[in-house]
Amino acid sequence: MLDAIAIIVEGEPITTAEIRAIKTQMGVSDKQAREMLIQDRLQKSAIKDIEIDEKRIDEKITSIAKQNNLTVPKMQKILKQQGTSWTKYRKSIREALKKEKFFQKNILASIPTPTEEELKRYYNNHKEDFVAPSSVSLIEYSAKTEAALKNFLTTKKLTSSVHSKKVTKKTKGMNSALLGSILQTQDGSYTRPLNAGDRYISYKVLSKNGQGAMPFEAAQGAVGARWKQEQENKAMKDYFQKLKTNADVQVIR
């Protein structure tokens, strides 16, 4: 199928091939794909003059590496093996930081902080979305120092300074921070190190078993995140709808 320019947004073309790709990848209609691509071009136009210094990019890369228990040189090596140059990766981080800065200034600033009553009302209207396993099967890894545990999480090699045991925990009554960390961790993966006072603990999540409704107290973090995400999506849609009204958008086909 021939590729052709379908829309021009602020001088930036959108091709029929891009529209077909978005329809296939996202499972959306032709109209939705076009709107998504128009918003993408409007965003690119809006962030093009935002400045991000090299130090901020370095800090972001270091943070990403740390979150993945990697050193920056190790990350560079992995990216090279995957066929991504370091220059290209830094460029992608710069673009992500531009979007983040734009988002914080133009979108987040317009969203108020919800009251607990608002969150409870949202929770009561969407209870079916806030469920949790009744129990979780885990391997608990513990060490007296955070460094020893982080070394294990990087190498996956047990030493005498790290102890392990298989445990099954009921989620009812579980500390909400621990429950949240476990629920956010995919089966087969490890939670971030947790400070238990006299030791540091990480759990490898083996499986999540059964299902039951989460009480508001345990679900409050997830409720707040879900509410915030919906508000952000609405604010983003409204912002770009206003931007589109004054933008130079030429529909060719």
C-alpha positions in Angstrom: 0.0 0.0 0.0 1.4 3.4 -1.0 2.4 5.8 1.7 1.2 9.4 1.5 0.9 12.5 3.7 -2.5 12.6 5.3 -2.3 15.6 7.7 0.2 18.4 8.3 0.3 19.8 11.8 2.4 23.0 12.4 4.5 22.0 9.4 5.0 18.4 10.6 3.5 15.7 8.3 1.5 12.7 9.4 1.5 9.8 6.9 -1.1 7.2 6.1 1.5 4.6 7.1 1.7 6.1 10.6 -2.1 6.1 10.9 -2.3 2.4 9.8 0.5 1.5 12.3 -1.3 3.2 15.2 -4.6 1.6 14.3 -2.9 -1.8 14.4 -0.7 -1.3 17.4 -3.3 0.4 19.6 -6.5 -1.3 18.3 -8.2 2.0 17.6 -10.4 3.5 14.9 -9.0 5.6 12.0 -10.4 8.7 13.7 -8.8 7.9 17.0 -5.5 7.1 15.4 -5.5 10.5 13.6 -6.4 12.4 16.8 -3.5 10.6 18.7 -1.0 11.5 16.0 -2.3 15.1 15.8 -1.8 15.4 19.6 1.7 13.9 19.2 2.7 16.6 16.7 1.1 19.3 18.8 3.1 18.2 21.7 6.3 18.1 19.7 5.7 21.6 18.6 4.9 22.7 22.1 8.1 21.3 23.6 10.6 22.1 20.8 11.9 25.2 22.6 12.2 23.7 26.1 15.8 23.5 27.2 17.3 20.5 29.1 20.9 20.7 30.2 23.3 17.8 30.0 23.6 17.5 33.8 19.9 16.8 34.1 20.2 14.1 31.5 23.1 12.5 33.3 21.1 12.6 36.6 18.1 10.9 34.9 20.3 8.2 33.3 22.0 7.5 36.6 18.6 7.2 38.3 17.3 4.8 35.7 20.4 2.7 36.0 20.1 2.6 39.8 16.4 1.6 39.6 17.5 -1.4 37.5 20.4 -2.3 39.7 22.9 -1.4 37.0 25.9 0.8 36.6 25.8 3.4 33.8 28.7 1.6 31.9 26.7 -1.7 32.2 23.6 0.1 30.8 25.7 1.4 27.9 26.9 -2.1 27.1 23.4 -3.6 27.2 22.0 -0.8 24.9 24.9 -1.4 22.5 24.1 -5.1 22.4 20.4 -4.2 21.6 21.5 -1.9 18.8 20.9 1.4 20.4 23.7 4.0 20.4 24.4 6.0 23.5 23.8 9.2 21.5 20.3 8.0 20.5 19.5 6.9 24.0 20.5 10.3 25.5 18.4 12.0 22.8 15.4 9.9 23.9 16.0 10.9 27.5 16.2 14.6 26.6 12.8 14.3 24.8 11.3 12.5 27.7 12.5 15.2 30.1 11.1 17.9 27.8 7.7 16.2 27.9 7.9 15.8 31.7 8.8 19.5 32.1 6.0 20.5 29.8 3.5 18.2 31.5 4.4 19.5 35.0 4.0 23.2 33.9 0.9 22.9 31.7 -1.1 19.9 32.9 -0.2 19.0 36.6 -0.6 22.6 37.7 -4.3 22.5 36.7 -5.1 19.4 38.7 -6.2 20.0 42.4 -5.2 17.7 45.2 -8.2 15.4 46.0 -9.7 15.2 49.5 -10.1 11.9 51.2 -13.8 12.2 50.8 -13.4 12.5 47.0 -11.1 9.4 46.9 -13.6 7.4 49.0 -16.4 8.4 46.6 -14.2 7.3 43.7 -13.4 4.0 45.4 -17.0 3.3 46.2 -17.9 3.9 42.5 -15.1 1.6 41.2 -14.8 -1.1 43.9 -14.5 -3.8 41.2 -11.3 -2.3 40.0 -9.6 -2.5 43.4 -9.0 -6.2 44.2 -6.0 -8.0 45.5 -4.9 -11.6 45.8 -5.9 -13.3 49.1 -2.3 -14.6 49.5 1.1 -14.3 47.9 3.9 -16.9 47.6 7.3 -15.4 48.0 11.0 -16.0 48.6 12.3 -13.6 51.2 15.9 -12.4 50.9 17.3 -10.5 53.9 20.6 -8.9 54.8 21.9 -6.7 57.6 23.1 -4.0 55.2 21.4 -2.5 52.1 24.6 -2.8 50.2 24.8 -6.6 50.6 21.1 -7.0 49.5 21.6 -4.7 46.5 24.7 -6.7 45.5 22.6 -9.9 45.5 19.8 -8.2 43.5 22.5 -7.2 40.9 24.3 -10.6 40.7 21.6 -13.0 41.9 24.3 -14.9 43.7 23.6 -15.8 47.3 26.4 -15.2 49.8 26.7 -15.8 53.5 25.5 -12.3 54.2 22.2 -12.8 52.5 19.6 -15.3 53.9 16.6 -16.7 52.0 13.4 -18.5 52.9 10.2 -19.4 51.1 7.1 -17.8 52.6 3.4 -17.5 52.0 1.7 -14.4 53.3 -2.0 -13.5 53.7 -2.7 -10.1 52.2 -5.4 -9.3 54.7 -3.9 -7.0 57.4 -0.6 -6.7 55.5 1.3 -3.4 55.8 -0.1 -1.3 52.9 3.3 -0.2 51.7 4.5 -3.8 51.5 1.3 -5.0 49.8 1.6 -2.2 47.3 5.2 -3.1 46.5 4.3 -6.8 46.0 1.3 -6.0 43.8 3.4 -3.8 41.6 6.0 -6.5 41.2 5.5 -9.0 38.4 5.7 -12.8 39.2 9.3 -13.9 38.9 10.6 -10.4 39.8 12.0 -8.8 42.9 10.7 -6.0 45.1 12.9 -3.1 45.8 14.9 -3.4 49.1 12.7 -2.6 52.1 14.1 -1.3 55.5 12.7 -3.6 58.2 14.6 -1.9 61.0 17.2 -4.5 61.9 17.7 -5.7 58.3 16.9 -5.1 54.7 14.4 -7.3 52.8 13.5 -8.0 49.2 10.9 -10.4 48.0 10.9 -12.5 44.9 7.3 -12.8 43.9 6.5 -16.4 42.9 2.7 -16.2 42.6 -0.4 -14.2 43.6 -3.2 -16.5 44.7 -7.0 -16.0 45.0 -8.8 -12.7 44.8 -10.7 -10.4 47.1 -11.8 -6.8 47.5 -9.3 -4.4 49.0 -10.5 -2.2 51.9 -10.2 1.5 51.2 -7.3 1.9 53.6 -5.2 -0.7 51.7 -6.3 0.6 48.3 -6.0 4.3 49.0 -2.7 4.6 47.2 -4.0 2.8 44.2 -7.2 4.8 44.3 -5.3 8.1 44.4 -3.1 7.0 41.5 -6.1 5.9 39.4 -8.0 9.2 40.2 -4.9 11.2 39.3 -4.3 9.3 36.1 -7.9 10.0 35.0 -7.6 13.7 35.9 -4.3 13.9 34.0 -5.8 12.3 30.9 -8.8 14.7 31.0 -6.6 17.7 31.5 -4.2 16.6 28.7 -7.1 16.1 26.3 -8.7 19.5 27.2 -5.3 21.3 26.8 -4.5 19.8 23.4 -8.1 20.4 22.2 -7.6 24.1 23.0 -4.2 24.0 21.3 -5.6 22.3 18.3 -8.2 25.1 17.9 -5.5 27.7 17.3 -3.0 25.4 15.5 -2.3 25.1 11.8 -3.8 21.7 11.0 -4.2 20.8 7.3 -6.2 17.6 6.6 -5.2 16.4 3.1 -6.9 13.1 2.9 
